[in-house]
């Protein structure tokens, strides 16, 4: 009887661990997707802002202050536009 209880305990523990791992992976994927979307939206907004500001003859320093980006990061973004 004790052996049967031990086996049941072990089986339920293993199932609990498997469910925990599965839930952790699902949450990690969901959070990763959400963060990726947020970054994509932010990058798109920044690129749009840069395009608009460059058309208005703004300097990179002015653009940096307006969009809140490091000047070097802004230079890299401008290269990709």
PyMOL commands that set and color helices and strands:
alter all, ss='L'
color gray80, all
select helices_A, chain A and resi 2-55+60-67+71-80
alter helices_A, ss='H'
color red, helices_A
deselect
rebuild
show_as cartoon
